[in-house]
Amino acid sequence: MRIKNIKAVYAAGPGPMVKAVDDVSLNIRKGEVLGIAGESGCGKSTLAAVIALTARPPLYVKGGSMELDGDVIQFTEQVTPSADWHGKLVALLPQRALNSLNPTARVRDFVVDVMRAHDPTIQPQEAIEAARVRLKHLSLPPRVLDSYPHQLSGGMRQRTVAVISTLLDPKVLIADEPTSALDVSSQKQLIELLKLLLEYEFITRVAFITHDLPMLSNIADRIAVMYAGKLVEVGDTEQIVSAPRHPYTHALITSTLDPEPEIRHHRLEGIQGAPPDLRYPPPGCSFHPRCPLAMDICSREAPPKIGTEDHFAACWWVAQQTKGETEKGAVR
């Protein structure tokens, strides 16, 4: 799955548009979990809405493209993505998925509604049987189908919504902060469920969106870090967590509690300042007003991406360090 140069804005009344996603390009390989991390307001959930094809006004996709196993969408304000993509190629596990189930209907009735919304030819019993088989395959109790949402625990409801979201075997599941309302044990169970969905190839890729970097270290193969609507660093999970290059990535990690014994004693450090107003983003690097390593050029020019498409940091300080290392190697 390749997304290229995605631009999306929110209409904010008579004033300037809010640039929520600004020229974002990403790849998600088959069998991969890509984590997308950042503070609230960085644009990660907006990006989720765009690539899950659920963007609606006041959110407008201004440009970019998405390719998935040969199928291509060119995003413009005039183009509405084909309904065939919903559920079958791309599915969304949204924030507050706990509340997605209809409180007045049994889960089986919700399953029928979802399945028939994508394929009206499916008979109710056929849809229920498909859900029953899937639940059994994933070691979830069949009684779930005969239950009302209030009869299920929060963790079970979240896992049930995850199963329903993938009944049509979509190639990509966009999981938008699916663990934010769960306790630790329920988070673990949901992560194990997503791993099983990948293992059995009911889905082939996951974009896992969260502000919780320790959570991503347990599930993601790679991590993309967003700030002010842009990608500032992308890399393998081990590299991002253990040796971040961008100052913002480092600040995110040092401001987050991590239960790992070897780093549990580290002192937490808050990120100074506040995220920028995306109606009036600062010139140059958007992070420079909060960055302890900012240089003069950071406030004047947008930083280059240092590295490769799958492993880079967009930062003038990293560019300077890389140049210095290159020059030292040439002297030696």
N, C-alpha and C positions, 0 to 999 in steps of 0.2 A: 504494500500500500504506500503510495507516494502522494503527499500533498505539497503543492508548490505555490509559494507567494500568496498565501491566503491573507486577505484584508477584509476586516469586518468592523462596522461602526454601529453605535447606538445613536438614534435621533434624540437629542436632548432639548427639545423646544426650539426657541428662536436662535439660541447660541450655536457655537461650533459643535460638530459631531464629536462623539467620544470614540477615539481610535482604540477599540478594545483588543483587536488582533491586527498587528502591523507587519505584513510581509513575512509570514511564518511558513517555513518549508520543513518537512519531516518525512522520514521513512519508517515504516513498521514492517519488519520482516516476518515471514511465515513462522509460526510457533513462538513468537516473541511477545513478551510483556514490556511495553514501553511506559515508563512512569513519566507523568508530566506534573511538575511541582512548582510552587511559588506561593507568595502571600495572597490573601484575599484581595480581589480586585486586579490581579495581574493579567487576567484574560484567559485562564485555563479552562473555566467552565464555558466561556463564550466559544473558545476553540472546539470544545466538545460538542456544543450545539451545531456548529458549522459542519464538522465532519460526520456527525450523526444525522445530518440533513433535517434537523428540527428547528433551524433558525426561523424566527417569525418576527415581524415588526413589534417593537421598535428596533430590533436588530436587523441590519442589512449587510449582506455579503457583497462587497464591492469588487472583488476580483480574486483570481487564483484558480487552481484546478485540483482535482483529486482523481487518481488512477488506482483501480483495484483489480488486479488480475486481468488486465486488458480492457476493462470498462472505464470510461473517462467522463468526468463531469467538468465542464468549464463554468465556473461560477460568475454570474452577472446578476444584476438586479432584475433582468427580464427573464432569466431562466429558472424554471421550477424543476428540481430534480425529480426523476421518474419515481413513481410510487413503488415500482418493482425493487428499488434499492432498499426500502424500509423493511427491516426485519429479516430480509433474505440475504442482503449483502452487508448491511450495517445495522446494528442494534444498539440501543442506549439503555444502560442501567443508571437511572438518574439520581441526583441528590434527593434525599428524603423519599427513597423508593419504598420505605416502610409504609408510606401513605398512598402508594399507587393502587393498592387493592381496594375494591369497592366494599365498604364496611357493611353494606346491606345484602351482599351476595356471597354465596359460597365460592371458594377458589375455583372450582370446576366451571362455574358459570363465567367467571372472568377469563379463564383459559379459552372457552368457546368464543367469547367476544373478540379476544385478541387474534385468535387463529382465523376466524371468519372475516375480520377486518382486512387481513392480507390475502385471503383466498376464500371468497364466498361459496365456493363449491364444496368446501370441507363440511362434512356432517358433524353435528354436535358430539355424537358418540365417538366418532373417529378422532376428534380433537382431544377429548377426555382420555381416550386410550393412549394416544401419543404422549400425553403428559404423564400418565400413570407409568408407562414404560420408562420414560426419561427419569422420573423420580426414583424408580427402583434401581436403575442403572447407576444413579449417583448416591445410592444408599440413603435416600430421604424417605420417610414413611408415607405410604399411599394415603393414609388418613388425611393428609394435608388437603387433598382435593375435596373432601367432604366437610371441611372446616370453614367457619367464618374467620375473617382476619383477627378478630379479638380473641379467638381461641388459640392463636399461635403466639409464641414468644417473638420478641423483636428480631432476634437472630434468625429464627425460622422463617419469618415473613420476608426478611431480606434475601435469604437463600431461595425462597419460593419465587420471588420476583425475578431473581437472576435466572432461574430455570425457565420461567415463562418467557423471558426476554430472548432466550436462545432456542426456543422450540423449532424455529425455522432454520436452524443451523447457519446463522449469519457468519460471514467470513471475519468480521471485525466486531468486537464488543467494546463499546465506549463506556467505561465504568467511571462515573463522575462522583468522586468522593463517596463511594458506597459504604465505607466503614465509619463515617463521621458520627453516626448516632448509636454505634454499637459498643458494648463492653469488650474487653480484651479477648475473652474466650470466643465470643461471637465473631469478632474480627478474624481470628485464626480460622474458624470454621468456614467463613466466606472465602478467605484466601485459598483454603484447601479445595473448595468447590470450584473456584475459577481455574485452579491448576488441573483438576479432573476434566473440566470442560475442554481445556486445551489438549490434555493427554488423549482423550477419546476423539478429538478432532470434531467435536460439536461446534467449536469455534476454532479459528486458526490464528487469530491475533487479538491482543488486548491493549487498549490505551487506558491506563489506570491513572486517574487524575486525583491528586490529593495535595494537601499542604504538609503532610506527615512524612518526612524523609525517612525516619526509622522504619515506618511501615513499608515504604518502597524498597528498602534494602532487603526485605524478606520475600519480595515477589517479583520485582522488576529485573529484566536483563539489562536494560539501558534506562537512563534518566535524562529528560529534557527539562531544563530550568527556565521558567518564564519570568520576565519582569517588565511591567508597563507595556504589555501587549507584544513584546518581542522575546525571541529565544536568546538567552545570554550564554548558556552552556549546554552542551549535549555530550554524553559519554557513557561508557560502561558503568554499571552501578558501583562496582568496587572503586573505580577511579573517582567517581563523583563524591562518594561518601568518605573515602580515605584520603584522597589528594585532590580536592577541588582546585580549579585554576582561577575561576572568576571570583572577585571579592564578594559578590552577592551570594554566590553558592556557599562560600565559606561562612558568611554571616548567617545564612539560613541554618546551616548545620550546627553552629555554635549557639544558636538561639533555641535549639530543640532538645528536649529531654530524650535520652537514648538509654534503654535498659541494659545494654551490653556491659558486662562487668569491667572490661578494661578501660572504658571511657566514662563510666558512670560518675566518677569523681570530678569530671571536668566542670569548671564553673560556667554557668549559663551567661551569655552576653546578649543583651537585646540589640536589635538593629536600630541605630539612631535615626531620628526623623520619621517621615511618613511617605508612603508611596505618592507619586506625583498625580496631579489632576490631568487625566488623559484628554481633556478638552484643550489643555495648554501644556503639552509635554515639554520638558526642558530641552534646550538644544544639545547637540552632541550625544553623549551617552546619558540615557535617562537616569542611571543610578549615580551619576557623579555628585549630586548634592548630598548624598548620604555616604559616599565612599571614602574610607580612610586613606585610600591610595590614589585619590584623584590627582591628575596633573592638569596643566593649563589646557592641553589639547582636548581633554575629556569634555570640556564645556563648549568646545567649538565644533568638533567633527564627530560624526557617528563612527564608532569603533569598527575595525575590520574583524572578520571571523578568522581566527588563527587555528589551523588544524585542517581536518578533513570533514566531509559532509556528515559523517556519523560520529565525529569526535572533535568538537571545536569549542572555543571560548571567544565571545565577542567582547574584546577588552583591549584598550590601549596599553595598560600595564602589562598584560600578558604578551602583547606584541613586542614591547620593549624588552621583557625578560627573554623571549624567544630569540630576538635579534642578538642580545648579549651572549646567549649560549652558543648561537651559531658562529659569532665572531671568535669566541674563545676556542671553539672546535677547529676553526680554520687556522688560528695561530699555532695550535698544537700540531 
